[in-house]
Amino acid sequence: MKPNKNTAWHHRVSMCSYAAAAILLLAGFLLMYGEGSDFSSFRPEIFSPVRIRLAPLLCLAGYLLVPFGIMSASYGEGNK
């Protein structure tokens, strides 16, 4: 049986969205990673805009991209 081009395309889109979500999540968590601050040595780098704004936005974008991959995969299966 020959595979449908639409299903192959939707499968490719869903796998690419999963990969992009994983990359965004990894980048966000790596940007948040770093040394903390304790009472003896205060480091103002923990309040940098990259850690406070950019990293959580990347993680949020990664988490929002996963349902898109799920929905595009289920859409491709419904068109048989």
C-alpha positions as CSV (number, residue, x, y, z in Angstrom):
1,M,0.0,0.0,0.0
2,K,1.4,3.4,-1.0
3,P,1.7,6.0,1.8
4,N,-0.4,9.1,1.4
5,K,1.6,12.3,0.8
6,N,-0.5,14.3,3.3
7,T,0.2,11.9,6.1
8,A,3.9,11.9,5.4
9,W,3.9,15.7,5.4
10,H,1.9,15.9,8.7
11,H,4.3,13.3,10.3
12,R,7.3,15.4,9.2
13,V,5.7,18.6,10.6
14,S,4.9,16.9,13.9
15,M,8.4,15.6,14.3
16,C,10.0,18.9,13.4
17,S,7.7,20.7,16.0
18,Y,8.8,18.1,18.6
19,A,12.5,18.7,17.8
20,A,12.0,22.5,17.9
21,A,10.2,22.2,21.2
22,A,13.0,20.2,22.6
23,I,15.6,22.7,21.4
24,L,13.7,25.6,22.9
25,L,13.2,23.8,26.2
26,L,16.9,22.9,26.4
27,A,18.0,26.4,25.5
28,G,15.6,27.9,28.1
29,F,16.8,25.7,30.9
30,L,20.5,26.2,30.0
31,L,20.0,30.0,30.1
32,M,18.4,29.7,33.5
33,Y,21.1,27.4,34.8
34,G,23.9,29.0,36.9
35,E,25.1,29.6,40.3
36,G,22.7,30.8,42.9
37,S,23.3,33.4,45.5
38,D,23.6,33.0,49.2
39,F,23.8,35.4,52.1
40,S,27.6,35.6,52.3
41,S,28.2,36.5,48.6
42,F,25.5,38.3,46.7
43,R,25.7,38.1,42.9
44,P,23.5,40.4,40.9
45,E,23.9,38.3,37.8
46,I,21.0,36.1,38.9
47,F,18.7,39.0,38.2
48,S,19.8,39.5,34.6
49,P,17.2,40.0,31.9
50,V,18.3,36.8,30.2
51,R,17.5,34.7,33.3
52,I,14.4,36.6,34.2
53,R,12.7,37.2,30.9
54,L,14.3,35.4,27.9
55,A,14.8,31.9,29.4
56,P,11.2,31.5,30.7
57,L,9.8,32.7,27.4
58,L,11.9,30.1,25.5
59,C,10.6,27.4,27.9
60,L,7.0,28.6,27.5
61,A,7.4,28.6,23.7
62,G,8.7,25.0,23.8
63,Y,5.8,23.8,26.0
64,L,3.3,25.5,23.7
65,L,4.9,23.9,20.6
66,V,4.3,20.4,21.8
67,P,0.5,20.4,21.5
68,F,0.9,21.8,18.0
69,G,2.9,18.7,17.1
70,I,0.3,16.5,18.7
71,M,-2.6,18.2,16.9
72,S,-0.9,18.1,13.5
73,A,-0.2,14.4,13.8
74,S,-3.8,13.6,14.7
75,Y,-5.0,15.8,11.8
76,G,-2.9,13.8,9.4
77,E,-4.3,10.5,10.6
78,G,-7.9,11.8,10.2
79,N,-7.6,12.5,6.5
80,K,-7.3,8.8,5.3
